[in-house]
Amino acid sequence: MKRIAILVSVLFSCLFAVSCNKDDNGKNNADPAQLGIAVKDVEGVIVVPKSQTKTLELTVVADPKSAEAYTITLGANPGLVASYNAANGTSYQMLPAEAYSFTSTTVMLPRYGAKSTTCELRLKGEGCVLDQVYLLPVVIDGVQGGTNFTAPDEKAAYILFQMGAAAAEGAGTQDKPYLINSIDTFMLIDKLLKDDASVYFKMTEDVDFANVTFTDEEPWRPINYAADDDAVDIAEKRMVVFDGNNHKISNFTAGGAIFGVLTGSVQNLTIENADITCTIGNAGGILAGTAGTSASADNLVIKNVKVVKSKLNNDYKRTGGLVGWLKAGTVENVEVECTIVGEQQVGGIAGRVESGSIINCSASGTITAGSYYSGGLVGYAAGIDVKNSHAGVNVTHLQGNYSRAGGLIGQLEGNANIEKCYATGNVEGAGHMAGGLVGVIGGEASVVNISKSYATGNVTIPHGESGNWAHAGGLVGTLSSLGASVTISNCYATGTILARRYSSGFVGSLYEKAKAAKELKITNCYSTCDISGIMVADRCGIVLGLNDGGQGDPATVITCTGFVAWNVSERLFSYAESVPEAGNYYGTEGTVSAQADKLGWSKDIWDLSGALPSLK
């Protein structure tokens, strides 16, 4: 029995010795495992465009395989840069600390394993000089779990990094738009535009300009800027299709709009905390100086865009919180919150509109205009269609003999339609002509329809040295459009009027006696405006003040039916009885809603349940 036990013991000892000295491939594991670092898919210098990031996969390899399991810590060793340069005849600098980071510095090497788990190293160009090559030595910084290993310096990973010029991913096509993910890729947009072609862009990250300062030596140049008329013709044919992808451009402080000339489309974008003082271009806006082309309204769509907490200052004309000059196009679902200072043609959305549609839009803030044409939504419009939009903008004119200021639109010319809109801001004109909703309906022959709209702001034209005129109205300041047909239906005004003369709680005046407007038709409207400050008592009224149209040849045809003139200030129904009281109500008996009900107002349009009618 003893002999058998001894033989078993000897055999076991031999087997144990073999297992300790050979791995499954028969290689002797008594030798220390030499640990080194492997970098996946890297050869030569790694070039990363400015403001982009490159991620590398790192593993630790063991040769021979170790009989022990290790927890290995990786790190950077700047001390190896000098020895690397001496051995290779180079003069690289250490990669700046802000240009690299490890997602994790720890990997696991299993027992009898030849390869560890993976960690990631991220490289970017922060702190780097463009096109300079840097060195990053990555070493094994610590090993836990055993002692039978070596980690020599020559087994470190020596990574060469170079920050290249910024580049935008994508091809600029509808299927593969250029991707905007940083300030640097944003600044490439201008270079990527093409003549007579559409180029597509899509934001994938917010872009914050908080740390960017434009100077006189390096000023901001608006994207697609055009210095003269010939350049504008070329710029208008560069179509930009820009999808903000619900991202934000913030803290943009510059001497001009983001786009100089904009055609194409911009959508799904927020611009926050912009501060623009226009020193370049013939129109000033936050998003664009000029937008659209006279050739076609289809050349521009701005949709689902917000401009919030922003400031705009322009000493020239055509100033708008969104665009300075809208030549043609559609603006839809746009919200602007902005403090605006301009000279002429100043508006919360657009300073000047040649032809365009504004749908489901709003503006808030303040407007201070130096001279003519200002409105909470649009300063001057030659032809416009506005629906379901409103302005809560206080509009102030500093000087000028003819302010032409309105809570929604300063001056309307050409064909216009305003439907389901309202203005709640106060309007103060330095000279003449101001209205709670529209300052002036002017220009040559046109058809203007204002329906289901209202104004609640106060209209003030202080007594000054600008003569003895005023032309202020709770809804419209004055109608001076030659040969125009103007229809106002299902509208109201409730603010107060402070003016010198020629004013009313609804339409301030008809002001062209030589060539009067063709007709003014008012249906199912009301005014509760209190009128004060009148110095010539017989030149005002609740419905209409001055009627120069009655002296025209032919005279303006005025029809007014279903009007409730709530005479709180005991003013005339209309100046010189130019609007007949028959078919209307003038007084303070009962409520406005009760009188409107007696006049047969449509309850499909009006809610008459309260003291004052409200539009459904």
Buried (B, 14 or more C-beta within 10 A) or exposed (E): EEEEEEEEEEEEEEEEEEEEBEBEEEEEBEEBBBBBBBBEEBEEEBBBBBBBBBEBEBBBBBEBBBBBBBBBBBEBBEEBBEEBBEEEEEEBBBBBEEBBEBEEBBBBBBEBBBBBBBBEBBBBBBEBEEEEBBBBBBBBBBBEBBEEBEBEBEBBBBBBBBBBEBBBBBEBEEEEBBBBBBBBBBBBBBEBBEEEEBBBBBBBBBBBBEEBEBEEEEEBBBBBBBEEEEBBEEBBBBBBBBBBBEBBBBBBBBBBBBBBBBBBBBBBBBBBBBBBBBBBBBBBBBBBBBBBBEEEBEBBBBBBBBBBBBBBBBEBBBBBBBBBBBBBBBBBBBBBBBBBBBBBBBBBBBBBBBBBBBBBBBBBBBBBBBBBBBBBBBBBBBBBBBBBBBBBBBBBBEEBEBBBBBBBBBBBBBBBBBBBBBBBBBBBBBBBBBBBBBBBBBBEBBBBBBBBBBBBBBBBBBEEEBEEBBBBBBBBBBBBBBBBBBBBBBBBBBBBBBBBBBBBBBBBBBBBBEBBBBBBBBBBBBBBBBBEBBEEEEBBBBBBBBBBBBEBEEBBEBEBBBBBBBBBBEBBBBBBEBBEBEEBBBEBEEBBBBBBBEBEBEEEBBEBEEEBBEBE
